[in-house]
Amino acid sequence: MTDAKIAEYCGADRLELVTGMMEGGLTLSYGLIEEVVKAVRIPVNVMVRPHSQSFCYGDDDLQTMVKDIAVIKSLGANGIVIGTLTPDGEIDEPALER
């Protein structure tokens, strides 16, 4: 949360909340999301990624992501940061539409 406050103070006009950068980015805890949203006045966007295995998601992963998105919205985040791929490396548009 301290980093978010510093970023805002230094002139950032939005934040992208991510944890697990060495794994390519993962969803943060709901508690941290809520605290950051309350602590800053700039828009906060949150990474939605349930695991670091890949960017290909099965039905169980997608169901988790849908629930995560609902909670992130209820916590007051501005938006989400998300991406999904097919096993062939193409954008998985049906997953994104879901």
C-alpha positions as CSV (number, residue, x, y, z in Angstrom):
1,M,0.0,0.0,0.0
2,T,2.9,2.3,0.7
3,D,4.1,2.0,-2.9
4,A,0.6,3.0,-4.2
5,K,0.6,6.1,-2.0
6,I,4.1,7.1,-3.2
7,A,3.2,6.5,-6.8
8,E,0.2,8.8,-6.4
9,Y,2.2,11.4,-4.6
10,C,4.8,11.4,-7.4
11,G,2.2,12.0,-10.1
12,A,0.9,8.6,-11.2
13,D,-2.5,9.0,-12.8
14,R,-3.5,5.3,-12.3
15,L,-2.3,2.1,-10.7
16,E,-2.1,-1.5,-11.8
17,L,-2.0,-3.8,-8.8
18,V,-0.1,-7.0,-9.4
19,T,1.7,-9.5,-7.2
20,G,4.1,-12.3,-8.1
21,M,5.9,-10.3,-10.8
22,M,8.6,-13.1,-11.2
23,E,5.7,-15.4,-12.2
24,G,4.3,-12.9,-14.7
25,G,1.8,-11.3,-12.4
26,L,-1.0,-12.7,-10.1
27,T,-4.1,-11.5,-8.4
28,L,-3.5,-9.8,-5.0
29,S,-5.3,-10.5,-1.8
30,Y,-8.7,-8.9,-1.4
31,G,-7.6,-7.1,1.7
32,L,-4.7,-5.4,0.0
33,I,-6.9,-4.4,-3.0
34,E,-9.4,-2.9,-0.6
35,E,-6.8,-1.0,1.3
36,V,-5.1,0.5,-1.8
37,V,-8.5,1.6,-3.3
38,K,-9.3,3.4,0.0
39,A,-5.8,4.9,0.3
40,V,-5.5,6.7,-3.1
41,R,-7.7,8.9,-5.3
42,I,-6.4,7.7,-8.6
43,P,-8.0,4.8,-10.6
44,V,-6.8,1.3,-9.4
45,N,-6.8,-1.6,-11.9
46,V,-6.2,-5.1,-10.7
47,M,-4.5,-8.1,-12.4
48,V,-6.8,-11.1,-12.6
49,R,-4.7,-14.2,-13.0
50,P,-5.3,-17.3,-10.8
51,H,-2.0,-19.1,-11.4
52,S,1.4,-18.8,-13.0
53,Q,1.3,-22.0,-15.0
54,S,0.4,-20.2,-18.2
55,F,-2.2,-17.8,-19.7
56,C,-4.4,-20.8,-20.8
57,Y,-7.3,-21.3,-18.4
58,G,-9.7,-24.2,-18.0
59,D,-13.3,-23.9,-16.9
60,D,-12.4,-24.1,-13.2
61,D,-9.9,-21.3,-13.6
62,L,-12.4,-19.2,-15.5
63,Q,-15.0,-19.7,-12.9
64,T,-12.6,-18.5,-10.2
65,M,-11.7,-15.5,-12.3
66,V,-15.3,-14.5,-12.8
67,K,-15.8,-14.6,-9.0
68,D,-12.5,-12.7,-8.5
69,I,-13.7,-10.0,-10.9
70,A,-17.0,-9.6,-9.0
71,V,-15.2,-9.2,-5.7
72,I,-12.7,-6.8,-7.2
73,K,-15.5,-4.7,-8.5
74,S,-17.3,-4.7,-5.1
75,L,-14.0,-3.5,-3.5
76,G,-14.2,-0.3,-5.6
77,A,-11.4,-1.0,-8.2
78,N,-11.6,1.0,-11.4
79,G,-11.1,-2.1,-13.6
80,I,-9.2,-5.3,-14.2
81,V,-6.1,-6.3,-16.2
82,I,-6.6,-9.7,-17.8
83,G,-5.5,-11.9,-20.7
84,T,-6.2,-15.4,-21.9
85,L,-4.6,-17.6,-24.6
86,T,-5.6,-20.7,-26.4
87,P,-3.2,-23.7,-26.3
88,D,-2.1,-22.5,-29.8
89,G,-1.1,-19.1,-28.4
90,E,-4.0,-17.2,-29.9
91,I,-6.2,-14.8,-27.9
92,D,-9.0,-16.8,-26.3
93,E,-11.8,-14.4,-27.1
94,P,-14.6,-16.7,-25.7
95,A,-12.8,-16.8,-22.4
96,L,-12.5,-13.0,-22.3
97,E,-16.1,-12.6,-23.2
98,R,-17.1,-14.8,-20.3
